[in-house]
């Protein structure tokens, strides 16, 4: 079985640590892994460092220059370069545990899933606020709706390439700077009958830089997530039904604000309510036709 691992990178030295973690993978018998690094910078200045890092890590590498500054462009470059049965994605600031890929593959085989998600555990700096660490706001795991996973994320995922090719799936270039391109991609997978599973043992770690360790950043990210969901609702609801969706999302945002007010003495709980409310506010904003927020 041939498996490609896509790593999209943009001027991030930590990609060397990602490559080391991929070199440390305990692969099942018969599995051959290749790493595809898509460099999203305008120039290929980092190519030499990436190749040296892959050689030091002992991984087979395909380097692709995919300019410029649009994550969807880089993700599509990984799709184009993939030749294996599966393509996994991991971010260029993440490190995979040694059993990461084996756990994703095992769950894909067990459930016959078209995609399998793994958890991403946030690693906070010592200076991070206590409420942020206590709430663990940056760790990532899938959300189930009526027992099903309807959307995914590209930071820790395995994708069956037959499911991608048969549907002609691509990452939307229009979302490559504002964020939400992975939500959109996996929504289109499941909207067309694709299935997503979850492998809790396929763990990856991601450091949280100081620039993201704030309530302001969390609110902005959640608002953008809401806009992505709002775009999906807009495509499905028109006229009075759309207005009704605005009312529902607005009411949910109001409930979250009330929850935040009631939790004023608990910073972590209060922030959780505010972040949730920001997501619903993003839904309202998108349905109301406001400009999409550019997160990156």
Secondary structure, 3 states (H helix, E strand, C coil): CEEEEEEEECCCCCHHHHHHHHHCCCCCCCCEEEEEEEECCCCCCCHHHHHHHHHHHCCCEEEEECCCCCHHHHHHHHHHHCCCCEEEEECCCEEECCCHHHHHHHHHHHHCCCEEEEEEEEEECCCCCHHHHHHCCCCECCCEECCEECCCCCCEEEEEHHHHHHHCCCCCHHHCCCCCHHHHHHHHHHHCCCCEEEEEEEEEEEEECHHHCCHHHHHHHHHHHHHHHHHHHHHHCCCHHHHHHHHHHHHHHHHHHHHHHHCCCCHHHHHHHHHHHHHHHHHHHHHCCCCCCCCC
